[in-house]
Amino acid sequence: MSVTLSLSSSSLACSDVVTLLRQLGLSGDVTTNRTVVAGKEEHGCRTVLSSKQDAKTLWTAAQKLPGITCGHVAVQQYESGCVFDVFGNSRCPG
């Protein structure tokens, strides 16, 4: 499973999200993103985590960051694995 938590705020620095991950003992992948909603550009950070609980823990802590009032979470339970297994007949050695 992977869970993506997206946060946006004009004052949000993704380095702050990385700091939170480290303080909370969580592992994740943080990237800067720009999104257009109703014609308006939002700057934010997209964090991919391994569990819904990790995303909830990060969300709880992130609400204390400046300008964070809401976010978007996507819980994905799709296929995951070696590209050769997911895209066709297995050619992976393990």
C-alpha positions in Angstrom: 0.0 0.0 0.0 1.1 3.5 -0.6 -0.5 6.7 0.8 0.0 10.1 -0.7 -0.5 13.2 1.5 -0.6 16.5 -0.3 -0.3 19.8 1.5 -0.3 23.3 0.1 0.3 26.7 1.5 2.0 29.8 0.2 4.4 29.7 3.2 5.1 25.9 3.2 8.7 24.7 2.7 9.0 21.0 1.9 12.1 21.0 4.1 9.7 21.5 7.0 7.8 18.3 6.0 11.1 16.4 5.8 12.0 17.7 9.3 8.6 16.5 10.6 9.2 13.0 9.1 12.5 12.8 10.8 11.1 14.0 14.2 8.3 11.5 14.0 10.5 8.6 12.9 8.6 8.2 9.6 9.9 7.2 6.2 8.6 8.9 3.1 9.3 10.6 -0.2 8.7 14.3 -0.3 8.5 16.3 -3.5 7.6 19.9 -4.3 4.6 20.3 -6.5 2.5 23.0 -8.1 -1.2 22.4 -8.6 -3.9 24.4 -10.4 -7.3 24.4 -8.7 -10.2 26.5 -10.2 -7.6 28.5 -12.2 -5.4 29.3 -9.1 -1.9 27.9 -8.6 -1.1 26.3 -5.3 2.4 25.5 -4.2 2.8 22.5 -2.0 4.5 19.3 -1.0 3.5 15.7 -1.9 4.6 13.0 0.5 4.4 9.3 -0.2 4.2 7.1 2.8 3.8 3.4 3.4 0.7 3.4 5.6 -2.5 5.2 6.3 -1.4 5.5 10.0 1.9 7.2 9.0 -0.1 9.7 6.8 -2.5 10.4 9.7 0.5 11.0 12.1 2.1 13.3 9.6 -1.1 15.2 9.0 -1.7 15.7 12.7 1.8 17.2 13.1 1.7 19.2 9.8 -1.4 21.1 10.9 0.9 23.1 13.2 2.9 24.4 10.2 2.1 27.9 8.9 -0.9 28.1 6.6 -1.9 24.5 6.6 -5.6 24.2 7.0 -6.5 21.3 4.7 -4.8 18.6 2.7 -5.6 15.7 0.3 -4.9 12.1 0.9 -4.9 9.2 -1.6 -4.8 5.6 -0.3 -3.7 3.3 -3.1 -4.0 -0.4 -2.9 -3.1 -1.3 -6.5 -0.5 -3.6 -7.9 3.0 -3.0 -6.8 6.2 -4.8 -7.7 8.8 -5.6 -10.3 7.9 -3.8 -13.5 8.3 -7.1 -15.4 5.7 -8.7 -13.2 3.2 -5.8 -13.2 3.5 -5.1 -17.0 3.7 -8.6 -18.4 4.9 -12.1 -17.9 7.5 -12.3 -15.1 11.1 -12.1 -16.1 12.3 -11.2 -12.6 15.0 -13.5 -11.1 13.3 -13.7 -7.7 
